[in-house]
């Protein structure tokens, strides 16, 4: 929902200015939920989501890494990644909290992601290192990729509000990616 022009992590109340249809529909969805469920609801924004299951950045680069000897990865797009299991743990913490069970609370938006930032290039390097895939990775600027979809250059989320309000844990991206590689589902998937 942000335009990526910031130079510090986005807070929940930062100015929204989506660059593409995907961002606009996410913002429209948030507004609809807040209108329909103005009380007792929580919206959690994430960035760079990945998991043991398919159709995410980790999955895609591992497939490419096994098939090619060289790969170009964007080096100037900065994100705060989100491991789905960390997010699930945060949601369970919120649901189990006394604060969440109070009635007549105004709907709120929270950010949840890793508590640091990384380029997709550095994230990919770590994925390949953990998977023992040897290939040449070329750091490439976002504007060098031919795509019709505009993407924000900076998608880092400030997670202070959710940590303070619900005492959830956030993790650095390297810790979370190592947890992914240690998960039994992912290990079995790698062996296939």
DOKE-374003 format. One record per residue (C-alpha): residue number from 1; residue in three letters; chain; x, y, z. Coordinates in pm, 1 decimal. Layout:
residues N
REC,NUM,Ala,A,X,Y,Z .
...
This chain:
residues 192
REC,1,Unk,A,0.0,0.0,0.0 .
REC,2,Unk,A,306.9,227.3,13.3 .
REC,3,Unk,A,497.8,380.7,-278.0 .
REC,4,Unk,A,845.6,274.1,-162.8 .
REC,5,Unk,A,988.6,626.1,-159.3 .
REC,6,Unk,A,1057.8,625.9,216.0 .
REC,7,Unk,A,1403.0,588.5,367.3 .
REC,8,Unk,A,1288.1,451.7,703.0 .
REC,9,Unk,A,1043.6,174.0,794.1 .
REC,10,Unk,A,677.2,245.2,726.1 .
REC,11,Unk,A,452.3,292.2,1026.6 .
REC,12,Unk,A,85.7,191.9,1013.9 .
REC,13,Unk,A,-20.7,554.5,970.2 .
REC,14,Unk,A,235.6,639.2,701.4 .
REC,15,Unk,A,87.9,790.0,385.1 .
REC,16,Unk,A,-59.8,526.5,158.2 .
REC,17,Unk,A,15.4,558.0,-213.3 .
REC,18,Unk,A,3.7,219.2,-391.0 .
REC,19,Unk,A,204.4,194.7,-713.7 .
REC,20,Unk,A,11.8,-86.4,-880.3 .
REC,21,Unk,A,-324.7,-262.2,-896.0 .
REC,22,Unk,A,-215.8,-520.3,-638.2 .
REC,23,Unk,A,-137.4,-246.5,-383.5 .
REC,24,Unk,A,-458.7,-60.5,-463.6 .
REC,25,Unk,A,-671.8,-370.5,-409.5 .
REC,26,Unk,A,-495.5,-439.0,-78.9 .
REC,27,Unk,A,-571.3,-83.1,35.3 .
REC,28,Unk,A,-932.5,-111.7,-86.2 .
REC,29,Unk,A,-963.7,-436.2,110.3 .
REC,30,Unk,A,-832.1,-272.1,426.5 .
REC,31,Unk,A,-1077.0,15.1,390.3 .
REC,32,Unk,A,-1368.6,-222.7,329.3 .
REC,33,Unk,A,-1284.7,-429.5,636.0 .
REC,34,Unk,A,-1254.8,-115.9,849.1 .
REC,35,Unk,A,-1592.0,4.1,721.1 .
REC,36,Unk,A,-1775.0,-326.4,766.2 .
REC,37,Unk,A,-1593.6,-438.2,1082.8 .
REC,38,Unk,A,-1523.7,-105.0,1249.8 .
REC,39,Unk,A,-1506.5,-276.4,1590.2 .
REC,40,Unk,A,-1314.5,-579.1,1715.9 .
REC,41,Unk,A,-1106.5,-648.2,1406.5 .
REC,42,Unk,A,-736.1,-642.1,1328.0 .
REC,43,Unk,A,-565.9,-608.6,991.6 .
REC,44,Unk,A,-204.2,-724.2,973.4 .
REC,45,Unk,A,13.6,-599.8,688.5 .
REC,46,Unk,A,315.3,-808.8,592.6 .
REC,47,Unk,A,595.8,-783.4,339.8 .
REC,48,Unk,A,795.3,-1041.8,145.4 .
REC,49,Unk,A,597.1,-1344.1,269.0 .
REC,50,Unk,A,749.2,-1691.3,230.0 .
REC,51,Unk,A,683.4,-2038.8,370.2 .
REC,52,Unk,A,742.7,-2410.5,324.9 .
REC,53,Unk,A,471.3,-2414.8,62.7 .
REC,54,Unk,A,499.7,-2314.1,-301.2 .
REC,55,Unk,A,454.8,-1991.2,-494.7 .
REC,56,Unk,A,683.8,-1759.0,-304.0 .
REC,57,Unk,A,1028.5,-1606.7,-358.3 .
REC,58,Unk,A,1218.0,-1888.1,-184.4 .
REC,59,Unk,A,1042.7,-2155.1,-388.3 .
REC,60,Unk,A,1094.9,-1974.7,-717.8 .
REC,61,Unk,A,1465.2,-1903.1,-673.0 .
REC,62,Unk,A,1537.5,-2258.8,-558.2 .
REC,63,Unk,A,1376.0,-2392.3,-876.1 .
REC,64,Unk,A,1579.8,-2150.0,-1088.7 .
REC,65,Unk,A,1895.9,-2224.7,-888.3 .
REC,66,Unk,A,1869.0,-2595.7,-961.5 .
REC,67,Unk,A,1812.4,-2538.4,-1332.6 .
REC,68,Unk,A,2060.6,-2260.3,-1413.6 .
REC,69,Unk,A,2423.9,-2175.2,-1350.3 .
REC,70,Unk,A,2365.4,-1801.2,-1327.0 .
REC,71,Unk,A,2081.9,-1584.4,-1203.4 .
REC,72,Unk,A,2002.7,-1214.0,-1181.6 .
REC,73,Unk,A,1850.5,-1094.8,-853.5 .
REC,74,Unk,A,1735.9,-742.9,-779.6 .
REC,75,Unk,A,1980.5,-576.0,-542.2 .
REC,76,Unk,A,1824.3,-234.7,-482.4 .
REC,77,Unk,A,1475.0,-341.0,-372.2 .
REC,78,Unk,A,1477.4,-346.9,8.3 .
REC,79,Unk,A,1216.0,-539.1,208.2 .
REC,80,Unk,A,1138.5,-672.7,550.9 .
REC,81,Unk,A,1059.2,-1037.7,485.1 .
REC,82,Unk,A,794.9,-1241.2,667.3 .
REC,83,Unk,A,817.9,-1612.1,741.2 .
REC,84,Unk,A,459.3,-1743.3,751.0 .
REC,85,Unk,A,524.9,-1953.3,1063.8 .
REC,86,Unk,A,647.3,-1643.8,1250.9 .
REC,87,Unk,A,330.1,-1461.7,1146.1 .
REC,88,Unk,A,113.5,-1755.1,1257.6 .
REC,89,Unk,A,287.4,-1752.0,1596.2 .
REC,90,Unk,A,222.7,-1376.8,1625.8 .
REC,91,Unk,A,-146.1,-1422.0,1540.6 .
REC,92,Unk,A,-183.5,-1694.9,1803.8 .
REC,93,Unk,A,-16.7,-1466.9,2060.7 .
REC,94,Unk,A,-263.8,-1190.9,1972.7 .
REC,95,Unk,A,-569.8,-1420.0,1987.3 .
REC,96,Unk,A,-462.0,-1555.7,2326.4 .
REC,97,Unk,A,-405.9,-1211.1,2476.1 .
REC,98,Unk,A,-649.0,-1049.6,2719.7 .
REC,99,Unk,A,-641.9,-729.4,2516.9 .
REC,100,Unk,A,-772.0,-906.7,2206.2 .
REC,101,Unk,A,-1072.9,-1049.0,2390.1 .
REC,102,Unk,A,-1198.7,-707.8,2507.3 .
REC,103,Unk,A,-1520.0,-593.5,2337.5 .
REC,104,Unk,A,-1583.2,-269.3,2151.4 .
REC,105,Unk,A,-1228.3,-201.8,2038.3 .
REC,106,Unk,A,-1182.7,12.1,1730.8 .
REC,107,Unk,A,-1052.5,-179.5,1427.2 .
REC,108,Unk,A,-676.2,-143.1,1396.5 .
REC,109,Unk,A,-398.5,-202.5,1148.3 .
REC,110,Unk,A,-65.7,-355.4,1251.6 .
REC,111,Unk,A,256.2,-437.8,1068.7 .
REC,112,Unk,A,428.3,-772.3,1112.0 .
REC,113,Unk,A,751.4,-882.3,941.8 .
REC,114,Unk,A,1114.8,-941.4,1026.2 .
REC,115,Unk,A,1257.9,-673.7,1253.4 .
REC,116,Unk,A,1526.0,-576.3,1002.1 .
REC,117,Unk,A,1566.8,-519.5,630.7 .
REC,118,Unk,A,1737.1,-697.1,342.4 .
REC,119,Unk,A,1770.4,-672.5,-33.9 .
REC,120,Unk,A,1626.8,-957.8,-238.4 .
REC,121,Unk,A,1984.0,-1016.7,-359.6 .
REC,122,Unk,A,2120.9,-1074.6,-6.7 .
REC,123,Unk,A,1816.3,-1282.1,84.6 .
REC,124,Unk,A,1869.5,-1503.7,-222.8 .
REC,125,Unk,A,2240.5,-1545.1,-142.8 .
REC,126,Unk,A,2146.3,-1677.8,201.8 .
REC,127,Unk,A,1886.1,-1915.8,54.2 .
REC,128,Unk,A,2140.8,-2058.0,-190.8 .
REC,129,Unk,A,2404.0,-2089.2,81.3 .
REC,130,Unk,A,2166.7,-2276.3,313.1 .
REC,131,Unk,A,2058.9,-2508.3,31.4 .
REC,132,Unk,A,2417.4,-2569.0,-87.3 .
REC,133,Unk,A,2332.0,-2456.9,-439.5 .
REC,134,Unk,A,2636.3,-2315.8,-613.7 .
REC,135,Unk,A,2566.9,-2063.9,-887.3 .
REC,136,Unk,A,2670.4,-1717.5,-995.9 .
REC,137,Unk,A,2434.5,-1447.7,-869.5 .
REC,138,Unk,A,2438.7,-1115.5,-1049.8 .
REC,139,Unk,A,2317.3,-817.1,-844.8 .
REC,140,Unk,A,2084.8,-627.1,-1076.9 .
REC,141,Unk,A,1900.1,-297.1,-1038.9 .
REC,142,Unk,A,1520.5,-315.0,-1038.9 .
REC,143,Unk,A,1496.6,-83.6,-1340.5 .
REC,144,Unk,A,1708.3,-331.1,-1542.3 .
REC,145,Unk,A,1432.6,-592.8,-1524.8 .
REC,146,Unk,A,1174.9,-560.6,-1799.1 .
REC,147,Unk,A,837.4,-557.6,-1628.2 .
REC,148,Unk,A,518.9,-360.9,-1674.0 .
REC,149,Unk,A,437.9,-379.0,-1302.5 .
REC,150,Unk,A,574.3,-94.0,-1092.0 .
REC,151,Unk,A,719.3,-218.7,-764.9 .
REC,152,Unk,A,814.3,-21.4,-455.7 .
REC,153,Unk,A,1191.2,5.6,-407.2 .
REC,154,Unk,A,1156.5,12.5,-26.1 .
REC,155,Unk,A,899.9,-207.4,152.3 .
REC,156,Unk,A,1024.9,-217.0,509.8 .
REC,157,Unk,A,762.4,-222.4,784.5 .
REC,158,Unk,A,795.1,-80.1,1135.1 .
REC,159,Unk,A,671.6,-347.9,1376.6 .
REC,160,Unk,A,693.8,-147.3,1700.7 .
REC,161,Unk,A,315.9,-109.0,1740.6 .
REC,162,Unk,A,232.3,-481.7,1728.0 .
REC,163,Unk,A,526.0,-566.1,1957.6 .
REC,164,Unk,A,420.5,-304.8,2214.5 .
REC,165,Unk,A,44.5,-367.3,2196.5 .
REC,166,Unk,A,50.7,-748.1,2191.6 .
REC,167,Unk,A,401.2,-845.1,2304.5 .
REC,168,Unk,A,458.6,-1055.1,1992.2 .
REC,169,Unk,A,806.8,-1166.0,1893.6 .
REC,170,Unk,A,973.6,-1051.4,1575.1 .
REC,171,Unk,A,1288.9,-1205.8,1437.1 .
REC,172,Unk,A,1574.1,-1100.3,1215.3 .
REC,173,Unk,A,1542.0,-1232.7,859.9 .
REC,174,Unk,A,1844.3,-1465.8,886.3 .
REC,175,Unk,A,1700.8,-1632.6,1195.4 .
REC,176,Unk,A,1367.1,-1686.9,1020.8 .
REC,177,Unk,A,1511.0,-1824.2,697.4 .
REC,178,Unk,A,1715.2,-2072.4,902.9 .
REC,179,Unk,A,1392.9,-2181.3,1077.9 .
REC,180,Unk,A,1238.3,-2242.4,735.4 .
REC,181,Unk,A,1533.7,-2460.9,634.0 .
REC,182,Unk,A,1504.1,-2652.8,962.6 .
REC,183,Unk,A,1132.2,-2727.2,923.8 .
REC,184,Unk,A,1050.4,-3090.3,850.5 .
REC,185,Unk,A,810.3,-3001.6,568.7 .
REC,186,Unk,A,1076.3,-2794.4,393.4 .
REC,187,Unk,A,1348.7,-3055.7,446.0 .
REC,188,Unk,A,1123.3,-3321.9,289.9 .
REC,189,Unk,A,1042.9,-3087.5,2.0 .
REC,190,Unk,A,1414.6,-3026.9,-65.0 .
REC,191,Unk,A,1482.5,-3399.4,-76.4 .
REC,192,Unk,A,1223.5,-3461.7,-348.5 .
